[in-house]
Amino acid sequence: MLIAVDPGHGGKDPGAVVDGYKEKDINLNVALKLRDILTKNGIDVIVTRDKDKTVDLQQRCDIANKAHANYFISIHCNSFQDPSASGTETYAYPGSVDGRNLAQYVQNEIVKMLGTKDRGVKYEKFYVLKYTDMPAILVELAFMSNPHDLKLLLEKDEVFAEAISRGLENFLKTTFTGEEMAIQKLKMKGIIDKIHDTKSYVTWGEFASVIIKVLEGMK
């Protein structure tokens, strides 16, 4: 399982700017915390940027596509001229069933954990949703232009990351069969080194390797 995490904007593109705070910085903070949480939970992660640098939209797609990521999560913040606008909304590409379902799980967790207004899941043909090979979502965490939302973004960035992680993991639990999840857990624990087809045969060498790792782990 490989997740591509995409902190929106960066470098010469600051995104929204409110009271001196730049969207690119908030996106990166949440993305790096999400990476750390997922990695701790045994899920491999690749990020499209891990510092403040310019990465164009096609480069972001290329990074995920070349790595053969399973899912793509792009992180953004909203802004609007009316400061009363607030809340969280999550986007998927039109017709993407997995994208729509992943978006809903992530949306649900953010709203539940942060108490933001639920603006719902929407379909949109954003570049990074259209040109990624895997199911992709774009999360608008909250509105920087809303004082209450901005406070959450600045002070609760780790909670936003945890909410996205929980949403992703809840989605994965419904997507994979019990057998597939068992194989995922063995890989996470280091007992096997790759993901096997649940219907494929295992050689005696592979079987012996698994038994040895289990026995060594029990000492």
C-alpha positions in Angstrom: 0.0 0.0 0.0 1.5 3.3 -1.1 -0.2 6.6 -0.5 0.8 9.8 -2.4 0.3 12.9 -0.2 0.3 16.2 -2.1 0.7 19.4 -0.2 -0.9 22.0 -2.5 1.0 25.0 -3.8 4.6 25.8 -2.6 7.6 27.8 -3.7 6.6 30.8 -5.9 2.9 29.8 -5.5 1.8 30.7 -2.0 -1.9 29.8 -2.5 -4.3 31.8 -0.4 -2.7 34.4 1.9 -4.6 35.7 4.9 -3.1 37.9 7.7 0.3 37.0 6.6 -0.4 33.3 6.8 0.2 31.3 3.5 -1.8 28.4 2.4 1.3 26.6 1.1 2.8 26.4 4.7 -0.4 25.1 6.3 -0.8 22.5 3.5 2.8 21.3 4.1 2.5 21.1 7.9 -0.6 18.9 7.6 0.9 16.8 4.8 4.1 16.0 6.7 2.2 15.2 9.9 -0.1 12.9 7.8 3.0 11.2 6.3 4.4 10.6 9.8 1.1 9.2 11.1 0.6 6.8 8.2 4.2 5.7 8.3 3.9 4.9 12.0 0.8 2.9 11.1 2.7 0.8 8.6 1.5 2.5 5.4 4.1 3.6 2.8 3.9 7.2 1.8 5.4 9.4 -0.9 5.0 13.2 -0.8 5.1 15.4 -3.9 7.1 18.0 -1.9 8.6 17.9 1.6 9.7 21.5 1.7 8.8 24.9 0.4 9.5 24.5 -3.3 7.6 25.0 -6.6 6.1 21.8 -8.1 3.8 22.1 -11.0 0.6 20.1 -11.4 1.9 17.6 -13.9 5.0 17.0 -11.8 2.7 16.1 -8.9 0.9 13.6 -11.0 4.1 12.2 -12.4 5.5 11.6 -9.0 2.5 9.6 -7.9 2.1 7.7 -11.2 5.8 6.7 -11.5 5.7 5.4 -8.0 2.5 3.4 -8.7 0.8 4.8 -5.7 -2.5 3.2 -4.7 -4.2 6.4 -3.7 -3.5 10.2 -4.0 -4.5 12.8 -1.4 -4.0 16.5 -2.2 -4.2 18.9 0.7 -5.5 22.5 0.4 -7.2 25.3 2.3 -10.1 27.3 1.1 -10.6 31.1 1.0 -13.4 33.4 0.1 -14.1 37.2 0.1 -16.9 36.7 2.6 -15.3 35.8 5.9 -18.5 34.0 7.1 -17.8 31.2 4.6 -16.5 28.2 6.5 -16.1 24.5 6.6 -14.6 21.4 5.0 -15.2 20.0 1.5 -13.6 17.1 -0.3 -13.4 16.5 -4.0 -13.2 13.4 -6.2 -13.0 13.1 -10.0 -16.4 12.6 -11.7 -17.2 8.9 -12.0 -14.5 7.7 -9.7 -16.3 5.4 -7.3 -13.2 4.7 -5.1 -12.4 8.4 -5.2 -15.9 9.3 -4.1 -15.9 6.8 -1.3 -12.4 7.8 0.0 -13.5 11.4 -0.1 -16.5 10.7 2.0 -14.6 8.8 4.7 -12.0 11.6 5.0 -14.7 14.3 5.0 -16.6 12.5 7.7 -13.6 12.2 10.0 -12.5 15.9 9.6 -16.0 17.1 10.4 -16.3 14.8 13.4 -12.9 15.5 14.8 -12.6 19.2 14.1 -16.2 20.3 14.3 -16.0 22.1 11.0 -19.1 22.8 8.9 -19.8 19.9 6.6 -19.8 21.3 3.0 -20.0 17.8 1.6 -18.2 15.7 -1.0 -18.2 17.1 -4.5 -17.0 16.0 -8.0 -14.6 18.3 -9.9 -12.1 17.9 -12.8 -9.2 19.4 -11.0 -5.9 18.6 -12.7 -4.4 16.4 -10.0 -7.7 14.4 -9.9 -7.8 14.0 -13.7 -4.2 13.1 -14.5 -3.4 10.7 -11.7 -3.6 7.0 -12.6 -5.0 6.0 -9.2 -8.2 7.1 -7.3 -7.5 10.6 -6.0 -9.1 13.2 -3.7 -8.5 16.9 -3.0 -9.3 18.0 0.5 -10.2 21.6 1.3 -9.5 21.5 5.1 -11.1 24.8 6.1 -11.4 28.4 5.2 -8.3 30.6 5.9 -10.6 33.6 5.4 -12.8 32.6 8.3 -11.3 33.5 11.7 -12.5 30.4 13.5 -11.4 28.1 10.7 -8.0 29.8 10.5 -7.4 29.3 14.2 -8.1 25.6 13.7 -5.7 25.4 10.8 -2.9 27.0 12.7 -3.5 25.2 16.1 -5.0 21.9 15.1 -2.9 20.9 12.1 -2.0 17.5 13.7 -5.7 16.8 14.3 -6.4 17.5 10.6 -3.7 15.0 9.7 -5.0 12.4 12.2 -8.6 12.8 10.8 -7.4 12.3 7.2 -5.4 9.2 8.4 -8.5 7.7 10.1 -10.7 8.4 7.1 -8.2 6.7 4.8 -7.8 3.7 7.1 -11.6 3.3 7.5 -11.9 3.4 3.8 -9.2 0.7 3.3 -11.0 -1.6 5.8 -14.1 -1.5 3.6 -12.2 -1.9 0.4 -10.1 -4.9 1.1 -11.3 -8.4 2.0 -10.3 -10.0 5.3 -7.7 -12.1 3.5 -6.2 -9.1 1.8 -6.1 -7.1 5.1 -4.3 -10.1 6.8 -1.6 -10.0 4.1 -1.3 -6.2 4.6 -0.8 -6.7 8.3 1.9 -9.3 7.8 3.7 -6.9 5.6 3.3 -4.1 8.1 4.8 -6.3 10.8 7.8 -7.3 8.5 6.8 -11.0 8.5 6.5 -10.9 4.7 8.4 -8.5 2.3 5.8 -8.1 -0.4 2.1 -8.2 -1.1 0.9 -11.6 -2.4 -2.3 -12.3 -4.4 -4.6 -14.1 -2.0 -5.2 -16.8 -4.6 -1.5 -17.4 -5.5 0.6 -20.4 -4.4 3.4 -19.9 -1.9 6.7 -21.8 -2.3 8.2 -23.9 0.6 11.0 -21.3 0.7 8.6 -18.5 1.3 6.7 -20.5 3.8 9.9 -21.4 5.7 10.9 -17.7 5.7 7.6 -16.7 7.3 7.8 -19.4 10.0 11.4 -18.4 10.9 10.4 -14.7 11.2 7.4 -15.6 13.4 9.6 -17.8 15.7 12.3 -15.2 16.0 9.7 -12.6 16.9 8.3 -14.9 19.7 11.7 -15.2 21.4 
